[in-house]
Amino acid sequence: MSKGQGPKKNRIVRWTGSPPDYCDLCERHIINAFVDAKTKAGPWGVLCLECHAEEGVGFGIGRGALYRKVRVPILQKYEWRKAEPKEDVRRGA
């Protein structure tokens, strides 16, 4: 890290467009959450959680971002992180 740079702070990321009404694949109504995601076929789209589970390629940069309604009309992005392995804190282990 260069001088003056600290670790990245958690920041809230919000969907800046109008909230999507329908899934781009199945056309079901989106109620509480959606994923802005790349599909297995290649194109990106706004997917419901069910379609993302079947046709999405995961979460993260270049794959997909989960958005949930926190209050109308705010949509907040949630980051998915792999769980860190827990360290064994027992003595002598």
C-alpha positions in Angstrom: 0.0 0.0 0.0 1.3 3.4 -0.8 1.4 6.2 1.7 -2.0 7.6 2.6 -4.0 4.6 1.3 -5.9 2.5 3.8 -8.0 -0.5 3.3 -11.2 -0.1 1.3 -14.1 0.8 3.4 -17.5 -0.9 3.1 -19.7 1.2 0.9 -23.3 1.0 0.0 -23.9 0.5 -3.7 -27.4 1.3 -5.1 -29.1 0.5 -8.3 -29.3 3.9 -10.1 -31.9 3.0 -12.8 -35.5 2.4 -12.3 -36.2 -0.8 -10.5 -36.8 -3.7 -12.9 -40.3 -5.1 -13.0 -39.7 -8.5 -14.7 -37.0 -11.1 -15.1 -35.4 -11.0 -18.6 -35.6 -14.8 -18.9 -38.8 -16.1 -17.5 -40.7 -12.7 -17.4 -41.9 -13.3 -13.8 -42.6 -10.2 -11.7 -39.6 -9.2 -9.6 -40.8 -8.5 -6.0 -37.9 -8.2 -3.5 -34.6 -9.1 -5.1 -32.9 -9.6 -8.5 -29.5 -10.3 -9.9 -27.8 -8.2 -12.6 -25.9 -11.2 -14.0 -24.1 -12.8 -16.9 -25.8 -16.0 -18.1 -24.4 -19.3 -19.2 -25.3 -18.4 -22.8 -23.2 -15.2 -22.5 -25.5 -12.2 -22.5 -26.2 -10.2 -19.3 -29.6 -9.5 -17.9 -31.8 -8.8 -14.9 -32.7 -12.2 -13.5 -35.0 -13.4 -10.8 -33.3 -15.5 -8.1 -34.6 -18.8 -9.6 -33.4 -18.0 -13.1 -30.0 -17.0 -11.7 -29.7 -20.3 -9.8 -30.3 -22.2 -13.1 -28.7 -19.9 -15.8 -26.4 -17.5 -14.0 -22.6 -18.0 -13.7 -22.2 -16.9 -10.0 -21.6 -13.7 -8.1 -18.7 -11.2 -8.2 -16.9 -9.0 -10.8 -17.7 -10.2 -14.3 -20.4 -12.6 -13.1 -23.3 -11.1 -11.2 -24.5 -8.7 -8.4 -27.5 -9.3 -6.1 -29.8 -6.4 -5.4 -32.5 -6.4 -2.7 -35.1 -3.8 -2.0 -34.4 -2.2 1.3 -37.2 0.3 1.0 -39.1 1.4 -2.0 -37.6 2.6 -4.3 -34.1 1.9 -3.0 -32.3 -1.2 -4.3 -29.0 -2.0 -2.4 -26.3 -4.3 -3.8 -25.2 -7.2 -1.6 -21.7 -8.7 -2.0 -21.2 -12.4 -1.8 -18.0 -13.6 -0.2 -16.7 -17.1 0.4 -16.5 -18.0 4.0 -13.0 -17.7 5.5 -11.8 -21.0 7.1 -11.9 -20.7 10.8 -8.6 -20.9 12.6 -8.2 -23.6 15.2 -7.8 -21.7 18.5 -7.1 -24.7 20.7 -3.6 -24.9 22.3 -1.3 -27.3 20.6 -3.6 -27.8 17.6 
